[in-house]
Amino acid sequence: MPDWSAPETIAQEAVAFLKLMHVLAGIYFWEFVISLKFDWMFLTGKKKFQWPMIFYFLNRYCLFFALIGILIALDSTEKVACQPLYTFNQLIGNAAVGLASVNLALRTMAIWNMNVYVIVPLVIVILGHWTLILQGVLLKAEWVDGQGCVILQTNNTVLAATFIYSMCFDFIVLFLSATKLFNRRGASQIVKLLFKDGLVFFMIAFIANLIATTFMLLNLNPVMSVIFNVPAAVASTIVACRAVRRLNSYSSNGPEVYSGGRSGQNQIRSGGVAFASSAQSPSCGPAFGVSYPLSQTETTGIHVRMDTFTITDGRDEVTEERKSHDGDVSDVEMALENKSKAL
């Protein structure tokens, strides 16, 4: 059993921390670059920007700049102000973890069609999460000649509480999503996508946060207490942002539609998850590139109408035959007219 507080042990762990941060930065920068096309489509107007995407972009770029700050702190050969730099890295890195949970929570709200009994508890949980995230400076660092910026002390209690809260938050989100989708998971491809992504992404984020929390609670030394915080933030951000992109891309191109409520409660015009209930107007309730209710009074379904006009026995008598078929997807009306004249 090593002496975790020995200077040589801490020095070895600092080297491991340095290498791990570079690996994580490389992984995230690669993920960032390969998904820039998605961001560019919003900047050029090819995709319509809607307010939930604010949290997506904040999540991506907060972690991006946090990793840059960490690399500056680790690779600087000249003296820098370590405490302000690490304070920035800590706050913006924790914000990335919080925003990842917000993105998954918004996805769950969409699945539940903005049900007030789901929105209110989730908003309260989000506010509690950010109360912990914004606690302030939770570590101390200073410049040491020959070593660079060195972490001297961490507030493990608040850090551990933040990550435990994140795990509980993610579990609540998973439970709500699974409850809504479980009985419908075989109904369509988009339901399968939502169910599978929710389960897989939760497990990845949960395991990453669990490892970080375990080492914080062990409190072996200042380096080991925070060494897995960045992996947790990177894993949570990647899975949350991928969930948003996959749903957005599917809803933009896929022909299938998810309708989370009973018939008549919500309308979905094209593939995606509704972000509004029937009580809202078509201009309200944006989704992850998704859909809008058509009206308050329309009923869910596909309506196909066929009109046939005929003239019989030379008389100006028109008979109209209408056929309609209701489905489970969205309101689409198609009218076909055939007019003929009898000689």
SEFI-342700 format. One line per field, with one value per atom (N, C-alpha, C): atom name; residue number from 0; x, y, z. Coordinates in steps of 0.001 Angstrom, whole numbers, plus 500000, padded with zeros to 6 digits. Last residue first. Layout:
marse = CA|...
mardren = NUM|...
c1 = X|...
c2 = Y|...
c3 = Z|...
This chain:
marse = N|CA|C|N|CA|C|N|CA|C|N|CA|C|N|CA|C|N|CA|C|N|CA|C|N|CA|C|N|CA|C|N|CA|C|N|CA|C|N|CA|C|N|CA|C|N|CA|C|N|CA|C|N|CA|C|N|CA|C|N|CA|C|N|CA|C|N|CA|C|N|CA|C|N|CA|C|N|CA|C|N|CA|C|N|CA|C|N|CA|C|N|CA|C|N|CA|C|N|CA|C|N|CA|C|N|CA|C|N|CA|C|N|CA|C|N|CA|C|N|CA|C|N|CA|C|N|CA|C|N|CA|C|N|CA|C|N|CA|C|N|CA|C|N|CA|C|N|CA|C|N|CA|C|N|CA|C|N|CA|C|N|CA|C|N|CA|C|N|CA|C|N|CA|C|N|CA|C|N|CA|C|N|CA|C|N|CA|C|N|CA|C|N|CA|C|N|CA|C|N|CA|C|N|CA|C|N|CA|C|N|CA|C|N|CA|C|N|CA|C|N|CA|C|N|CA|C|N|CA|C|N|CA|C|N|CA|C|N|CA|C|N|CA|C|N|CA|C|N|CA|C|N|CA|C|N|CA|C|N|CA|C|N|CA|C|N|CA|C|N|CA|C|N|CA|C|N|CA|C|N|CA|C|N|CA|C|N|CA|C|N|CA|C|N|CA|C|N|CA|C|N|CA|C|N|CA|C|N|CA|C|N|CA|C|N|CA|C|N|CA|C|N|CA|C|N|CA|C|N|CA|C|N|CA|C|N|CA|C|N|CA|C|N|CA|C|N|CA|C|N|CA|C|N|CA|C|N|CA|C|N|CA|C|N|CA|C|N|CA|C|N|CA|C|N|CA|C|N|CA|C|N|CA|C|N|CA|C|N|CA|C|N|CA|C|N|CA|C|N|CA|C|N|CA|C|N|CA|C|N|CA|C|N|CA|C|N|CA|C|N|CA|C|N|CA|C|N|CA|C|N|CA|C|N|CA|C|N|CA|C|N|CA|C|N|CA|C|N|CA|C|N|CA|C|N|CA|C|N|CA|C|N|CA|C|N|CA|C|N|CA|C|N|CA|C|N|CA|C|N|CA|C|N|CA|C|N|CA|C|N|CA|C|N|CA|C|N|CA|C|N|CA|C|N|CA|C|N|CA|C|N|CA|C|N|CA|C|N|CA|C|N|CA|C|N|CA|C|N|CA|C|N|CA|C|N|CA|C|N|CA|C|N|CA|C|N|CA|C|N|CA|C|N|CA|C|N|CA|C|N|CA|C|N|CA|C|N|CA|C|N|CA|C|N|CA|C|N|CA|C|N|CA|C|N|CA|C|N|CA|C|N|CA|C|N|CA|C|N|CA|C|N|CA|C|N|CA|C|N|CA|C|N|CA|C|N|CA|C|N|CA|C|N|CA|C|N|CA|C|N|CA|C|N|CA|C|N|CA|C|N|CA|C|N|CA|C|N|CA|C|N|CA|C|N|CA|C|N|CA|C|N|CA|C|N|CA|C|N|CA|C|N|CA|C|N|CA|C|N|CA|C|N|CA|C|N|CA|C|N|CA|C|N|CA|C|N|CA|C|N|CA|C|N|CA|C|N|CA|C|N|CA|C|N|CA|C|N|CA|C|N|CA|C|N|CA|C|N|CA|C|N|CA|C|N|CA|C|N|CA|C|N|CA|C|N|CA|C|N|CA|C|N|CA|C|N|CA|C|N|CA|C|N|CA|C|N|CA|C|N|CA|C|N|CA|C|N|CA|C|N|CA|C|N|CA|C|N|CA|C|N|CA|C|N|CA|C|N|CA|C|N|CA|C|N|CA|C|N|CA|C|N|CA|C|N|CA|C|N|CA|C|N|CA|C|N|CA|C|N|CA|C|N|CA|C|N|CA|C|N|CA|C|N|CA|C|N|CA|C|N|CA|C|N|CA|C|N|CA|C|N|CA|C|N|CA|C|N|CA|C|N|CA|C|N|CA|C|N|CA|C|N|CA|C|N|CA|C|N|CA|C|N|CA|C|N|CA|C|N|CA|C|N|CA|C|N|CA|C|N|CA|C|N|CA|C|N|CA|C|N|CA|C|N|CA|C|N|CA|C|N|CA|C|N|CA|C|N|CA|C|N|CA|C|N|CA|C|N|CA|C|N|CA|C|N|CA|C|N|CA|C|N|CA|C|N|CA|C|N|CA|C|N|CA|C|N|CA|C|N|CA|C|N|CA|C|N|CA|C|N|CA|C|N|CA|C|N|CA|C|N|CA|C|N|CA|C|N|CA|C|N|CA|C|N|CA|C|N|CA|C|N|CA|C|N|CA|C|N|CA|C|N|CA|C|N|CA|C|N|CA|C|N|CA|C|N|CA|C|N|CA|C|N|CA|C|N|CA|C|N|CA|C|N|CA|C|N|CA|C|N|CA|C|N|CA|C|N|CA|C|N|CA|C|N|CA|C|N|CA|C|N|CA|C|N|CA|C|N|CA|C|N|CA|C|N|CA|C|N|CA|C|N|CA|C|N|CA|C|N|CA|C|N|CA|C|N|CA|C|N|CA|C|N|CA|C|N|CA|C|N|CA|C|N|CA|C|N|CA|C|N|CA|C|N|CA|C|N|CA|C|N|CA|C|N|CA|C|N|CA|C|N|CA|C|N|CA|C|N|CA|C|N|CA|C|N|CA|C|N|CA|C|N|CA|C|N|CA|C
mardren = 342|342|342|341|341|341|340|340|340|339|339|339|338|338|338|337|337|337|336|336|336|335|335|335|334|334|334|333|333|333|332|332|332|331|331|331|330|330|330|329|329|329|328|328|328|327|327|327|326|326|326|325|325|325|324|324|324|323|323|323|322|322|322|321|321|321|320|320|320|319|319|319|318|318|318|317|317|317|316|316|316|315|315|315|314|314|314|313|313|313|312|312|312|311|311|311|310|310|310|309|309|309|308|308|308|307|307|307|306|306|306|305|305|305|304|304|304|303|303|303|302|302|302|301|301|301|300|300|300|299|299|299|298|298|298|297|297|297|296|296|296|295|295|295|294|294|294|293|293|293|292|292|292|291|291|291|290|290|290|289|289|289|288|288|288|287|287|287|286|286|286|285|285|285|284|284|284|283|283|283|282|282|282|281|281|281|280|280|280|279|279|279|278|278|278|277|277|277|276|276|276|275|275|275|274|274|274|273|273|273|272|272|272|271|271|271|270|270|270|269|269|269|268|268|268|267|267|267|266|266|266|265|265|265|264|264|264|263|263|263|262|262|262|261|261|261|260|260|260|259|259|259|258|258|258|257|257|257|256|256|256|255|255|255|254|254|254|253|253|253|252|252|252|251|251|251|250|250|250|249|249|249|248|248|248|247|247|247|246|246|246|245|245|245|244|244|244|243|243|243|242|242|242|241|241|241|240|240|240|239|239|239|238|238|238|237|237|237|236|236|236|235|235|235|234|234|234|233|233|233|232|232|232|231|231|231|230|230|230|229|229|229|228|228|228|227|227|227|226|226|226|225|225|225|224|224|224|223|223|223|222|222|222|221|221|221|220|220|220|219|219|219|218|218|218|217|217|217|216|216|216|215|215|215|214|214|214|213|213|213|212|212|212|211|211|211|210|210|210|209|209|209|208|208|208|207|207|207|206|206|206|205|205|205|204|204|204|203|203|203|202|202|202|201|201|201|200|200|200|199|199|199|198|198|198|197|197|197|196|196|196|195|195|195|194|194|194|193|193|193|192|192|192|191|191|191|190|190|190|189|189|189|188|188|188|187|187|187|186|186|186|185|185|185|184|184|184|183|183|183|182|182|182|181|181|181|180|180|180|179|179|179|178|178|178|177|177|177|176|176|176|175|175|175|174|174|174|173|173|173|172|172|172|171|171|171|170|170|170|169|169|169|168|168|168|167|167|167|166|166|166|165|165|165|164|164|164|163|163|163|162|162|162|161|161|161|160|160|160|159|159|159|158|158|158|157|157|157|156|156|156|155|155|155|154|154|154|153|153|153|152|152|152|151|151|151|150|150|150|149|149|149|148|148|148|147|147|147|146|146|146|145|145|145|144|144|144|143|143|143|142|142|142|141|141|141|140|140|140|139|139|139|138|138|138|137|137|137|136|136|136|135|135|135|134|134|134|133|133|133|132|132|132|131|131|131|130|130|130|129|129|129|128|128|128|127|127|127|126|126|126|125|125|125|124|124|124|123|123|123|122|122|122|121|121|121|120|120|120|119|119|119|118|118|118|117|117|117|116|116|116|115|115|115|114|114|114|113|113|113|112|112|112|111|111|111|110|110|110|109|109|109|108|108|108|107|107|107|106|106|106|105|105|105|104|104|104|103|103|103|102|102|102|101|101|101|100|100|100|99|99|99|98|98|98|97|97|97|96|96|96|95|95|95|94|94|94|93|93|93|92|92|92|91|91|91|90|90|90|89|89|89|88|88|88|87|87|87|86|86|86|85|85|85|84|84|84|83|83|83|82|82|82|81|81|81|80|80|80|79|79|79|78|78|78|77|77|77|76|76|76|75|75|75|74|74|74|73|73|73|72|72|72|71|71|71|70|70|70|69|69|69|68|68|68|67|67|67|66|66|66|65|65|65|64|64|64|63|63|63|62|62|62|61|61|61|60|60|60|59|59|59|58|58|58|57|57|57|56|56|56|55|55|55|54|54|54|53|53|53|52|52|52|51|51|51|50|50|50|49|49|49|48|48|48|47|47|47|46|46|46|45|45|45|44|44|44|43|43|43|42|42|42|41|41|41|40|40|40|39|39|39|38|38|38|37|37|37|36|36|36|35|35|35|34|34|34|33|33|33|32|32|32|31|31|31|30|30|30|29|29|29|28|28|28|27|27|27|26|26|26|25|25|25|24|24|24|23|23|23|22|22|22|21|21|21|20|20|20|19|19|19|18|18|18|17|17|17|16|16|16|15|15|15|14|14|14|13|13|13|12|12|12|11|11|11|10|10|10|9|9|9|8|8|8|7|7|7|6|6|6|5|5|5|4|4|4|3|3|3|2|2|2|1|1|1|0|0|0
c1 = 428868|428483|427028|429602|428977|428560|432648|431381|430863|434376|434152|432766|436849|435599|435500|438377|438197|436838|440688|439423|439447|441984|442082|440727|443750|442489|442756|445016|445311|443989|446411|445198|445574|447698|448045|446766|448738|447602|448070|450426|450253|449090|450013|451249|451019|448154|448682|449844|445223|446388|446880|442138|442894|444054|440756|441447|442285|437850|438903|439494|436150|436713|437820|433291|434429|434858|431710|432076|433348|429036|430359|430596|427433|427492|428917|425528|426867|426776|423683|423621|425003|422574|423608|423544|422122|421617|422785|422952|422869|422357|423263|422049|421880|425511|424774|423538|428671|427406|426711|430754|430237|428957|433626|432453|432031|435163|434858|433563|437734|436479|436312|439234|439116|437742|441547|440206|440223|443144|443201|441784|444809|443487|443646|446386|446557|445168|446338|446090|446452|444803|445995|445608|442685|442947|444134|442515|442709|443004|442420|441204|441390|444724|444218|443079|447119|446094|445612|449656|448995|447892|452594|451195|450572|455744|454835|453420|459067|457731|456925|462366|461337|460045|464806|464630|463411|463935|465256|465127|461329|461927|463323|459267|460243|460850|456658|457140|458133|454625|455266|455850|453214|454450|455210|450898|451959|453261|450136|449938|451056|449222|450080|449779|447819|447374|448182|448993|447951|447465|452504|451250|450198|455808|454673|453442|457718|458159|457030|457791|457080|457635|460345|459673|459044|460124|460732|459933|458869|459585|460180|456094|457144|457926|453930|453890|454928|451954|453329|453315|449965|450075|451544|448206|449305|449367|445727|446457|447601|444526|443908|444697|445472|444901|444218|448001|446863|446329|451550|450304|449220|453833|453886|452582|454691|453641|453483|457211|456850|455775|457405|457058|456749|459462|458617|458433|461207|459801|458907|464128|463364|461892|465304|465339|464423|464924|464971|464836|465033|463755|463729|467743|466703|465383|469006|469226|468160|468048|467802|467950|469001|467561|467229|471763|471106|469608|472209|472468|471747|471487|470803|470989|473310|471870|471083|475720|475384|473894|475534|475522|475219|475657|474506|474408|478145|476912|475681|479945|479901|478578|479416|479184|479064|480162|478792|478469|482918|481968|480530|483936|484055|483036|483353|482785|482824|484842|483392|482728|487484|486871|485355|487600|487580|487055|487644|486581|486460|489736|488690|487506|491381|491933|490854|490811|490197|490597|492112|490733|490039|494712|493822|492360|495676|495668|494666|495390|494734|494662|494720|495565|494924|492455|493805|494850|489600|490447|491882|487322|488513|489509|485653|485312|486496|486927|486776|486493|486720|488050|487980|483893|484606|485971|483344|482847|483604|484531|485005|484589|482955|484410|484955|480425|480651|482139|480703|480489|480748|481015|482058|481927|478574|479834|480963|476756|476667|477989|477431|477550|477571|476856|478181|478397|474156|475147|476554|472956|472885|473975|473447|474089|474043|471849|473295|473988|469216|469822|471342|468811|468634|469332|469213|470138|470046|466982|468346|469349|464786|464933|466378|465186|465099|465369|465135|466300|466319|462555|463699|464966|461188|461003|462155|461991|462392|462208|460876|462325|462748|458034|458666|460152|457232|456255|456886|458681|458641|457746|458354|459689|459708|456214|456099|457398|456686|455571|455436|458876|459035|457930|458624|458918|458847|458073|457241|457400|460082|458672|457754|462384|462091|460632|462191|462201|461805|462258|461110|461031|464765|463539|462308|466566|466451|465134|466136|465867|465686|467011|465621|465221|469704|468849|467368|470626|470605|469726|470362|469638|469514|472208|470785|469912|474554|474151|472671|474562|474494|474031|474882|473643|473467|477476|476410|475054|478747|478735|477690|478249|477861|477768|479405|477957|477451|482081|481427|479913|482437|482660|481951|481939|481037|481190|484064|482674|481707|486540|485973|484501|488114|486939|486161|491680|490368|489275|494981|493861|492574|496948|497343|496212|498075|496869|497257|500366|500187|498923|501871|500715|500486|505365|504221|503107|507782|506628|505437|509686|510109|508970|508021|509106|509569|504619|505821|506900|501716|502850|504042|498754|499769|500923|495361|496518|497496|492516|493574|494772|488969|490351|491319|486540|486593|487991|484907|486228|486317|481371|482554|483831|478951|479364|480587|477618|478060|478482|476803|477837|478438|474723|475984|477112|472860|473228|474541|472468|473287|473630|470820|472106|473013|468554|469358|470746|467683|468094|468940|467027|468065|468580|464916|466148|467300|463062|463524|464830|462696|463247|463776|461525|462829|463478|459032|460061|461449|457943|458181|459199|457738|458575|458940|455882|457261|458188|453570|453939|455336|453304|453674|454112|454698|453731|454182|456004|455966|454865|455995|455157|454921|457813|456571|455676|459884|459229|457881|460625|460047|459291|461697|460518|459816|463909|462844|461561|465390|464971|463816|465937|465092|464562|467689|466396|465433|469885|469138|467771|470625|470285|469493|471204|470096|469659|473473|472244|471029|475180|474911|473634|475279|474590|474306|476829|475445|474647|479246|478549|477075|479827|479635|478901|480212|479055|478772|482608|481412|480144|484160|484094|482880|483833|483323|483255|484987|483610|483045|487605|486686|485237|488741|488611|487592|488665|487930|487695|490402|489030|488141|492738|492076|490641|493234|493107|492377|493484|492379|492145|495821|494537|493375|497978|497370|495989|499170|498311|497490|502410|501065|500304|505713|504811|503490|506278|506507|505414|505335|506733|507126|502281|502976|504383|500800|501922|502708|498705|499627|500894|497298|497801|498868|496636|497495|498124|494960|496225|497175|492840|493605|494947|491911|492449|493287|490993|492079|492734|488949|490101|491290|487227|487770|489012|486509|487385|487960|484967|486050|487025|482998|484024|485218|481615|482142|483247|480832|481896|482429|478828|479985|481131|477013|477640|478926|476170|476878|477635|474850|476061|476862|472730|473630|474941|471436|472106|473067|470402|471300|472106|468546|469894|470890|466116|466836|468269|465329|465958|466595|466470|465415|466037|467250|467719|466531|466933|466302|466759|469593|468733|468176|470732|470190|469302|471957|470504|469920|474573|474233|472728|474500|475071|474693|473467|472680|473192|475521|474189|473268|477628|477666|476292|477019|476980|476872|477465|476149|475998|480158|479210|477810|481445|481321|480331|481981|480586|480386|484678|483847|482372|485581|485830|484879|484791|484349|484462|486180|484709|484146|488763|488373|486859|488577|488799|488458|488274|487175|487354|490724|489451|488338|492554|492585|491282|491808|491685|491685|492482|491075|490848|495284|494503|493041|495871|496176|495404|495078|494404|494665|496909|495479|494736|499326|499132|497653|498786|499167|498894|498367|497284|497539|500909|499786|498607|502236|502627|501513|500945|500840|501228|501784|500374|500150|504453|504127|502680|504050|504732|504434|502891|502100|502720|505118|503879|503012|506928|507268|506044|505569|505831|506150|502918|504351|504593|500294|500665|502153|500084|499462|499854|502198|501920|501412|500796|501671|501259|500846|500000|500883
c2 = 511456|511904|511534|512654|511599|512170|513714|514081|512919|513754|513237|513658|514336|514798|514274|513643|513139|513616|514585|514873|514329|514015|513658|513888|515196|515213|514914|514446|514362|514276|515510|515386|515418|514529|514775|514594|514614|515033|515377|511567|513008|513341|508734|509476|510971|506718|507090|508057|507172|506431|506957|506872|507469|506572|507611|506591|507285|508115|508597|507438|508980|507918|508514|510030|510374|509144|510974|509830|510167|512676|512812|511622|513266|512472|512521|515555|515192|514394|516078|515594|515066|517038|517766|517381|514155|515147|515792|512089|513416|514472|509823|509978|511388|511391|510213|510623|512323|512810|511618|512411|511760|512432|512741|513416|512715|511886|511422|512073|512404|512951|512489|511120|510970|511471|511709|511936|511829|510653|510589|510717|511488|511600|511639|510128|510431|510432|511683|510632|511064|513416|512759|511721|516201|514927|514262|519700|518603|517331|521715|520935|519737|523132|522615|521628|522213|523061|522422|521074|521720|522649|521350|520984|521715|520607|521539|520992|519248|519335|520334|519532|518529|519013|520279|520186|519371|519707|519454|519257|522254|520997|520872|524885|524332|523071|526108|524763|524229|527988|527742|526340|528233|528997|528753|526772|526239|526992|527027|527396|526833|524541|525594|525851|522397|523676|524835|520138|520688|522032|520725|520000|520688|520376|521189|520323|518983|519788|520690|515673|516932|517652|514392|514335|515676|513230|513881|513707|513839|513007|513788|516201|515413|514701|517012|517196|516358|515971|516020|516040|516925|516715|516803|515701|516419|516056|514709|515531|516281|513039|514325|515224|510073|510687|511986|510672|509970|510730|511313|511385|510565|511147|510665|510657|510074|510845|510325|510145|509727|510648|509076|510116|509497|508519|508095|509217|509319|509440|509120|511359|510126|510326|513863|513041|511834|515165|515973|515125|513210|513883|514730|512501|511521|512219|514838|514337|513336|515000|516074|515594|512633|512879|513949|513007|511845|512063|515388|515338|514176|514611|515733|515641|512526|512264|513356|513890|512909|512578|515389|516083|515120|513309|514213|514911|512100|511315|512219|514273|513569|512839|514972|515929|515230|512662|513180|514108|512450|511380|511891|514887|514569|513517|514641|515754|515466|512349|512350|513456|513209|512123|512074|515276|515628|514475|513753|514741|515071|512118|511559|512515|513647|513114|512596|514679|515345|514720|513113|513513|514108|512854|511723|512084|515400|515033|513910|515484|516481|516091|512054|513247|514239|510517|509980|511095|510533|511655|511203|508974|508350|509395|510802|510385|509691|510991|512184|511814|508403|508915|510207|508271|507330|507871|510233|510398|509502|509092|510381|510582|506762|506654|507949|507936|507072|506945|509253|510050|509227|506985|508018|508863|505660|505010|506036|507587|507136|506525|507847|509007|508577|505183|505779|506940|504893|503999|504580|506870|506968|506114|505874|507121|507308|503529|503462|504712|504562|503547|503547|506459|506832|505860|504908|505997|506378|503167|502651|503731|504984|504047|503558|506373|507101|506183|504201|505076|505797|503211|502351|503187|505439|505031|504131|505388|506527|506214|503048|503158|504289|501930|502566|502685|500094|500733|501316|498980|498258|498916|500657|500564|499790|501202|501559|501345|500671|499948|500213|502512|501060|500300|505278|504602|503083|506177|506641|505770|504931|504720|505087|505998|504576|504272|508689|508353|506905|508391|509035|508679|507126|506477|507062|509050|507738|507067|511114|511335|510007|509848|510313|510505|509477|508314|508691|512087|511278|510038|512734|513481|512649|511016|510898|511581|512034|510642|510434|514657|514413|512988|514179|514815|514560|513247|512351|512879|515597|514435|513409|517298|517691|516484|515913|516149|516520|516077|514772|514928|518868|518212|516859|519217|519839|519186|517602|517430|517982|518398|517150|516983|520924|520776|519553|520593|520511|520373|521906|521539|521504|522212|522045|521524|521590|521615|521297|523609|522437|522629|524630|524786|523492|523741|524431|524610|522685|521795|522427|524670|523334|522342|526428|526407|524973|526382|525864|525751|528286|527971|527499|526751|527806|527318|526252|525897|527065|524866|525867|525369|524465|523972|525153|525611|524360|523745|528620|528010|526775|528030|528887|528093|526847|527050|527950|526117|527507|527829|523470|523788|525165|523675|523032|523419|524990|525567|524978|523227|524410|525173|521369|520969|522175|522882|522349|521945|523313|524461|524005|520669|521411|522581|520145|519354|520073|521988|522099|521339|520920|522271|522484|518468|518493|519866|519253|518565|518610|520628|521316|520578|518628|519823|520421|516756|516329|517540|518118|517296|516699|519237|520118|519321|517863|517649|518430|517974|519150|519051|515348|516381|517580|513534|513640|514774|514078|512775|512798|516587|516461|515147|515931|516798|516681|514468|513779|514612|516527|515413|514647|517980|518573|517503|516165|516487|517095|516202|514955|515196|518900|518412|517120|518875|519686|519206|517258|516784|517572|518990|517659|517089|521117|521306|519979|519996|520415|520573|519608|518461|518803|522273|521304|520072|523326|523784|522827|522157|521719|522152|523699|522242|521676|526237|525963|524454|525948|526419|526035|524967|524240|524646|526934|525556|524769|529150|529166|527748|528163|528525|528556|527901|526691|526963|530647|529725|528451|531767|532181|531204|530137|530102|530593|530687|529352|529365|532778|532897|531612|531456|531973|532065|531275|531441|532066|529075|530338|530531|526802|526766|528061|525107|526398|526221|522816|522886|524185|523046|521917|522103|525327|525200|524109|524689|525854|525734|522518|522315|523481|523826|522788|522564|525512|526084|525083|523565|524465|525084|522500|521664|522500|524719|524191|523337|524982|526006|525561|522591|522880|523889|522900|521876|522109|525033|525160|524140|523981|524978|525250|522019|521716|522695|523513|522292|522001|525529|525879|524671|523959|524690|525117|522919|522035|522746|525163|524328|523353|526077|526938|526089|524309|524162|525078|525133|524051|523867|527259|527557|526371|526642|526725|526712|527218|527287|527479|525036|526119|526080|524489|523968|525141|526291|525067|524315|528521|528542|527313|528493|528877|528879|527605|528922|529409|525047|526046|527446|523839|523857|524845|523917|524797|524904|521857|523250|524211|519679|519881|521322|519933|520074|520336|519255|520682|520919|516689|517113|518589|516363|515535|515922|518143|518430|517641|516897|518253|518527|514506|514480|515839|515636|514814|514754|516836|517685|516931|514542|515507|516407|513200|512522|513546|515178|514667|513995|515417|516578|516128|512874|513290|514486|513008|511984|512403|515113|515246|514213|514038|515227|515424|511917|511630|512823|513314|512476|512180|514619|515372|514569|512432|513399|514188|511324|510551|511462|513407|513046|512259|513281|514515|514257|510834|510986|512258|511441|510433|510568|513329|513732|512744|511752|512837|513299|510163|509550|510601|512016|511301|510630|512917|513834|513116|510926|511115|512000|510284|511673|511951|507609|508541|509999|505154|506295|507426|502078|503265|504316|498804|500000|501249
c3 = 427968|426621|426357|431152|430339|428989|432453|431849|430994|435555|434195|433735|437895|437308|435893|440857|439479|438991|443279|442610|441192|446444|445030|444388|449200|448452|446994|452279|450852|450115|455284|454485|453024|458284|456886|456097|461424|460620|459231|462442|462415|461514|463547|463408|463441|463480|464780|464688|461413|461847|463178|459773|460872|461235|456702|457483|458537|454754|455644|456408|451878|452679|453538|450220|451066|451854|447356|448176|448941|446054|446672|447596|443052|444280|444797|441343|441761|443054|438550|439919|440287|436099|436837|438310|433968|434912|435656|432335|431749|432694|433969|433169|432635|436278|435815|435045|437054|436480|435871|440026|438821|438373|441953|441410|440118|444909|443551|443101|447177|446647|445206|449950|448507|448086|452515|452000|450492|455299|453841|453324|458074|457468|455958|460733|459316|458707|464001|463025|461634|466654|466139|465103|465889|466524|465864|466645|465713|466478|468470|468283|467380|468550|469798|469578|465962|466541|467821|465662|464537|465018|467634|467522|466336|466106|466748|466663|466354|465837|466610|466188|466168|465569|467146|465714|465392|469918|469368|467872|469856|470281|469726|471092|470179|470739|472056|472317|471321|469725|471003|471030|467457|467522|468817|467737|466889|466986|471303|469912|469078|473693|473186|471720|474438|474963|474430|473574|472734|473219|474309|474421|473579|473038|473436|473487|471858|472974|473436|470510|470722|471931|468599|469883|470166|465160|466296|467549|461863|462809|463946|461866|461221|462293|463442|462001|461282|465971|465499|463983|468704|467269|466888|471541|470912|469450|472237|473181|472537|470434|470656|471569|472035|470840|471197|474530|473977|472777|473854|474589|473956|472252|473622|474358|469236|469872|471281|466849|468197|468720|463496|464451|465789|460585|461680|462677|458649|458340|459517|459378|459490|459224|459338|458140|458188|461730|460520|459262|463607|463431|462181|463391|463081|462784|464203|462846|462445|466862|465903|464473|467967|467917|466892|467648|467055|466933|469119|467679|467015|471748|471087|469574|472181|472268|471555|472004|470977|470994|474339|473046|471903|476247|476202|474847|475709|475550|475463|476143|474852|474675|478831|477744|476398|480239|480328|479162|479536|479205|479208|480587|479160|478747|483334|482570|481070|483944|484145|483329|483366|482598|482741|485400|483978|483123|487764|487520|486037|488366|487511|487301|490014|488777|487831|492458|491302|489978|494315|494600|493381|493498|493298|493541|494372|492951|492691|497221|496358|494890|498277|498262|497279|498973|499147|499197|499262|499666|499944|498916|499493|499982|497642|499002|499687|495160|495988|497434|494220|494540|495352|493906|494774|495181|491979|493347|494323|489690|490203|491656|489452|489664|490255|489004|490171|490483|486579|487796|489052|484913|484970|486237|485356|485726|485851|484324|485715|486169|481620|482506|483977|480780|480590|481559|481479|482067|481943|479864|481320|481967|477311|477717|479226|477352|477138|477657|477836|478696|478581|475786|477185|478117|473483|473803|475271|473678|473695|474081|473577|474689|474805|471175|472437|473622|469342|469447|470791|469699|469998|470186|468757|470152|470585|466108|466938|468416|465091|465185|466099|467062|465910|466144|469091|468219|466961|471077|469814|468782|473239|472653|471350|474760|473342|472596|477375|476757|475268|477746|477863|477142|477739|476475|476554|480305|479200|477959|481782|482133|480976|480627|480462|480764|481477|480052|479829|484276|483627|482147|484582|485046|484359|483560|482930|483304|485432|484011|483283|487760|487666|486203|487074|487305|487208|486930|485709|485870|489664|488632|487363|490819|491170|490123|489623|489406|489710|490594|489150|488859|493320|492854|491359|493222|493676|493213|492377|491490|491915|494586|493227|492305|496700|496710|495315|495947|495984|495963|496235|494946|494888|498961|497990|496619|499972|500405|499373|499029|498535|498898|498129|499007|498531|498042|497382|498436|497637|498504|497699|495680|497078|497950|492514|493339|494778|490790|491653|492485|487820|488714|489475|487881|487287|488297|488655|488561|487849|488677|488289|488135|491211|490227|489959|491392|492043|490975|491846|490980|491818|493250|493147|492285|494243|493435|493417|495742|495810|495017|495184|495242|495291|494956|495698|495710|494840|494695|495585|494364|494437|494287|493898|495290|495412|491580|491732|493167|491963|490971|491201|493828|494201|493249|492267|493560|494054|490208|489943|491215|491515|490960|490765|492071|493173|492718|489455|490282|491470|488728|488001|488837|490497|490590|489888|489497|490884|491072|486941|487080|488497|487620|486964|487064|488785|489585|488952|486406|487684|488554|484331|484190|485545|485218|484975|484948|485406|486557|486404|482895|483998|485220|480032|481113|482347|477582|478452|479500|476567|475954|476870|477446|478223|477724|475708|475635|476353|476654|475316|475179|479112|479056|477710|478181|478911|478931|477060|476214|476869|479326|478284|477340|480593|481213|480188|478917|479047|479669|479334|477989|478040|482085|481580|480202|482150|482799|482322|480801|480245|480846|482567|481284|480598|484643|484877|483593|483288|483879|484109|482655|481573|482074|485193|484415|483260|485840|486557|485833|484032|483912|484629|484990|483647|483393|487567|487407|486042|486999|487862|487617|485365|484880|485685|487120|485846|485347|489071|489434|488197|487632|488099|488556|487176|486056|486470|489749|488866|487712|490569|491275|490402|488794|488856|489494|486710|487900|488027|485711|485434|486749|484575|485708|485275|481814|482508|483558|480795|481247|481953|480892|480959|481503|480930|479984|480044|482755|482864|482035|482043|483408|483513|479409|479679|481062|479855|479130|479347|481151|481854|481176|479098|480334|481111|477316|476905|478137|478868|478525|478054|478931|480181|479913|476285|476859|478204|476063|475123|475728|477987|478185|477261|476751|478120|478353|474318|474319|475729|474961|474111|474327|476575|477059|476281|474832|476062|476599|472909|472533|473771|474506|473760|473448|475377|476367|475702|472944|473729|474704|472017|471495|472209|473056|473739|473259|471134|472420|473140|467782|468779|470164|464423|465817|466740|461740|462494|463942|459511|460563|461355|457841|457239|458226|458916|458761|458098|459564|458187|457920|462180|461901|460508|461862|462583|462278|460475|459862|460564|462271|461113|460437|464048|464510|463332|462283|462902|463386|461763|460664|461189|464095|463761|462624|464792|464907|464577|464603|463721|463788|466634|465221|464321|469039|468722|467228|468993|468997|468581|469160|468002|467888|471658|470483|469200|473272|473145|471931|472895|472609|472384|473744|472373|471984|476416|475527|474075|477308|477319|476402|477010|476304|476206|478734|477308|476483|481174|480669|479176|481450|481307|480731|481808|480631|480377|484283|483088|481817|485993|485761|484484|485985|485438|485115|487288|485924|485244|489731|488947|487493|490640|490274|489462|491183|490175|489694|493243|492003|490874|495205|494622|493306|495761|495252|494565|496754|495523|494902|499117|497992|496684|500469|500261|499044|500730|501044|500852|500230|499279|499528|500272|501135|500242|498984|498920|499939|500000|500000|500000
